[in-house]
Structures are given as C-alpha cells and as structure tokens.
Amino acid sequence: MKTNVLKLSLLVLLTAGTISCGNKTVEPAEAIENAAEASDLAEVYQVDPQNSTIRWEGSKPLVNTTHFGTIGLASGEVLVADGRIEAGSFLIDMNQITVEDLEGEYKEMLEAHLKGTAEGKENDFFNVPEYPTASFELTAIEDNLIKGNLTLKGITKAVEFPAKITVDEEELSLETESFAIDRTEWGINFGSKSFFPNLGDKFVADDMILTVSLKATRS
C-alpha cells in the first residue's frame, strides 16, 4: 500500500504567472496537480521548524523602500527512498510573520498590517485571524525542480521552482535561490497598481521575493 502525502490545512504562497529564480525563469502550471505518493520503502524526515525559514521581501519601487523579514514553518514531513525525495508537505505558521528591517513601534505596526490584526486592515495582506496557516504540498521533483500546490488565503496554485537538495541517512536540507511570486494571484491586492492605477509612486510591487531554507531529520 502506498503512503499518501500528509494533507496539510489551509494556505501558502505562489502563482500561475512567471516565477524568476536568480537568472532562471520557470513557468508554473495553472492546474492543481495530485499530491505525490511515496513507496512503501520511503523513510519519513520530520521538518525542524527551529532551523527552517522562509524569508520574504516586499518593496515600493519608486520610493526606494524595501521591507523584509521571515515567516515560520509550523511542521512538515518529507518522504525519502534511495536518497531521493518522493513526497512531502509543509505547514506554514502565518502568525510567525516578522519584520526585520524596522524596530519598535514601526515594526509592530507593519507586522499588524501584514497579519491583518490592525483595525480596518484585516484583508489588506494575509488576514491571519481568518487564515492562520499556509501550506505547500509536493507533487513532483524533476532534476531539483520542485513542483507542488501552494495554498494562501484559501487559494491554491500549482507552482514550480528550483532548489538545492541534499540527503543523507539522518538529515535532509533544501535550499532555494531567491524567487519572486505575484501576490495578487492569491487575492493580496493592497497597493497594487494592477488593481489601483492611480496610486502614483506609492504603489507596492506585486512581486514578493521568497527564499526557503528547510532542514529535516529522519524520524
């Protein structure tokens, strides 16, 4: 009997548009694919949330303003056979959105805005009270190209992006280059000139830059 990938709840982040990874550009599929399945011989590697991170970066290009920080992983597992990843899924804790380029009151204000805990700004970005988690479910790996279904704010998109993967008998490491996603594909339209053309130089870039670093240990 095959082991089905763990189905993780609610949301995460990627797009049906073009994703740029350094100098490499890949086209994600638009259709949601079936989750990958692992063979009976697959070993389970549990993700270590303390040593795994998703780094984010957003900007207002015309005023030369950039903000950045991290989002925490809640849990996840990767199924490995013969040194190769066969399946996997990950849960992202959207309550762990942090801002690293600001301090004090300004840091707290931007974090509250991103999470949607600021009054009147609930749905500007991630609306964490309604969507506390995000998820990524692996559908295939081809020559270090990760393919999967990303869910954010209740919207799922099939995406693909390159990553460097190393596996030994006890540990697994997955590192991506920085890549861009179009946040508006998940209904995150705040400050987007694609939806609000009269913002002048105050618009926020549709592209959100992500870099994923994941560590897992064989259970």
Buried (B, 14 or more C-beta within 10 A) or exposed (E): EEBBBBEBEBBBBBBBBEBBBEEEEBEBBEEBBEBBEBEEEBBBBBBBBEEBBBBBBBBBEEEEEEBBBBBBBBBBBBBBBEEEBBBBBBBBBBBBBBBEEBEEEEBEBBBBBBBBBBEEBBBBBBBBEEBBBBBBBBBBBEEEBBBBBBBBBEBBBBBBBBBEBEBEEEEBBBEBBEBBBBBBBBEBBBBBBEEEEEBEEEBBBBBBBBBBBBBBEBE
